[in-house]
Amino acid sequence: MQDHELRIALVGNKNSGKSALFNALTGQKVHVGNYPGVTTHLQWGALKGGYAHLFEKTSVRIIDMPGLSSLNAYSTEEKDALASLTLHRGSQDTPNYLIDVIDAGNIEMGLYLALQLLELNMPTIIALNMIDEATSNGVTIDTVELERELGVPVVPISATKQQGITALLEQVAALKDHPLSERRIDFCSGDLHKAIHSVCHILEAPAAQVGMPVRYAAEKVIEHDEAILTQLDVEQEDLHVIAHIIDHLEKDSGLASETVMAKERYAFVDDLCARCASRVETSREQQRSQKIDRVLTHRVWGIPIYLCIMALVFWLTFSVIGGPLQEALEGFFDWSGGAFGEFLLGVGVNHWVYDLVINGIWAGVCSVLSFLPIIMVLFFFLSFLEDSGYMTRVAFVMDKLLRKIGLSGRSFAPLIVGFGCNVPAIMATRTLPSERDRKLTILLTPFMSCSAKLPVYGMITAAFFGTKATLVMISLYVLGIVVAILLGFVLSRTLFKGDAMMYVMELPAYRWPALSDVVRHMWDNAKEFVKKAFTIIFLGTVVIWVLQNIDMTFNPVSYSSQSILAAIGTQISFIFQPIGLDSWEATTALLAGLAAKEAIVSTLTVLMGPLIGSGLTIAAALSTIFTPLTAFVFLVFILLYVPCLATFAATRKELDSTIQAIGIVVMQLVLAYVVCFVIYHIGLIFVG
């Protein structure tokens, strides 16, 4: 061992508990969930101090990797994980130890990946995670026999309960001091066995030159992995010999070579599990999940039940729990702002300073922060549904519907994440194996109304729609989904022709979510909301206040209509006149919303400051620039146009194209304008 640092990669199938183990080892709080695809990129963390004594003076870093079904990578996240394991061996940025995390309740799938990982000839330990759940469900695993068959340590653990962690790390420390000899598991026989050994002989020198395990290279070449051949300097004559070997294998078996390889691996795993594991025919957990699924995944009632559940979540969030808490916090900010203002007047501060602090910064930032309870309550419920395993079922139920617009149920997870924030939702498209599906999902995700728009919805609906505010909010969410469906239907038959990839997945068992995980997810999102309020919103509020109070010659103005801000808003307001948004205040707020949607609330609060200061309520002040119809049009435009600069940056990064990202922005603006134009002119027919 030449490295003075251990870099331990946590690898394994999706939803096997890698992130939970990462948290246990590092003390970090990365999000975990009872659904596949939670981790979409590599995450690094240092081993926490409580375990440092096991490694003396050696530095230990842990890498949480995206889930893998096998070493045949399809999605972007799987390719990133595989590249980290197989490319640039010996680099300081790649792992030198592996902990293969296997769900003890689904050991067959885990062992299929383990067979491939062992071909990498890296120091490896198998962690049988969730062993407590497996045992309670009647699963028995002979770890001693499994360890003997695989030739690597096998340690039963429960990452969420932090059981077996010390024993796992003791095995890592033991491997560091006494490395295992090279392992070779002959899982195959007959023609495949001969083919692998023949190709190994040919690739021995080229594989050694690039530091690649020769058996791993041979198996990947037999599976027609072109990427491997590009890394190996193989003579043309040898390539012809390899092609002949593969052709002979496929001719004799009557199957594609990659199918022969998979079949032999599964046969070996089945035999191994028959000798090392046993289970009751149907566990209590499976029986319970099957009973619940008969209702929640019903082919007729599945989607209506989901819509009812989400309607209940919104009702509890906006009307029962979050709404009253928001009003209470708003009252507190009004009282404390008044008290702070009296203090400033009492010490004789300049009028401009008072106006900037109270009517600018305090009013703008606090108007956004008052919606924190709604954000926290909504994320609590969404996190609860995700961690219970229900959202994975919804993806299964939605698969048939999504196929009608050219997507598969696999796209549902990123779309659902979009209701929280579009940025991680767009990043989550890395889990999609099809480039076509990935791009189409990225394009549709911004139409899922993110939580940043909630403060705007709350402010406008409370001012204009009274008891129907919650109904209006729900209609906005539904409209966003409908627009995404219609757009997807059109695009899948024009720019994105083709069929969505088949969606095959194993549904995780229903679990009662750990309260600590749900609260942590809620708290993480709340922190991001507060952070944005004291950075982007704070800065935006100051800029808006300054531009509202000076004219083009930088002199103070008596009325906001004489300000720089009014001049800018007036110059572009004619564009929005056909959709009823011709006031400079409305257009200015929409411009501010390009940076962050919460900025619309702070902008309107600052712009309405003089009217509020004269005794008008925020609702009365807003009624000077909106009618109920134009207020709804305003909300629809906010729903459909560019989410924020961060979303644009994420889109550009994931598509690796600035031009395509700009094209999406233009499409969103045009679509928002067209939909608002239709709604406004239809509305005029009914309201005169």
Secondary structure, DSSP 8 states (H G I E B T S, - for coil): ---SEEEEEEEESTTSSHHHHHHHHH-------SSTT---S-EEEE--GGGGGGGTT-EEEEEE----SSSS--SHHHHHHHHHHHSSTT-TTS-SEEEEEEEGGGHHHHHHHHHHHHTT---EEEEEETHHHHHHTTEEE-HHHHHHHHTS-EEE-BTTTTBSHHHHHHHHHHHHHS-----------HHHHHHHHHHHHHHHHHHHHTT--HHHHHHHHHTT-HHHHHHS---HHHHHHHHHHHHHHHHHHSS-HHHHHHHHHHHHHHHHHHHHEEE-SS-HHHHHHHHHHHHHT-TTTHHHHHHHHHHHHHHIIIIISHHHHHHHHHHHHHHHHHHHHHHHHHTT--HHHHIIIIIIIIHHHHHHHTTHHHHHHHHHHHHHHHHHTHHHHHHHHHHHHHHTTT--GGGHHHHHHTTT-HHHHHHGGGG-S-HHHHHHHHHHGGGS--GGGHHHHHHHHHHHTGGGHHHHHHHHHHHHHHHHHHHHHHHTTTTT-S----------------HHHHHHHHHHHHHHHHHHIIIIIHHHHHHHHHHHHB-TTS-B-SSGGGSHHHHHHHHHHHHHGGGT--SHHHHHHHHHTTT-THHHHHHHHHHTHHHHHTT--HHHHHTTT--HHHHHHHHHHHHHS---HHHHHHHHHHHT-HHHHHHHHHHHHHHHHHHHHHHHHHHHHHH-
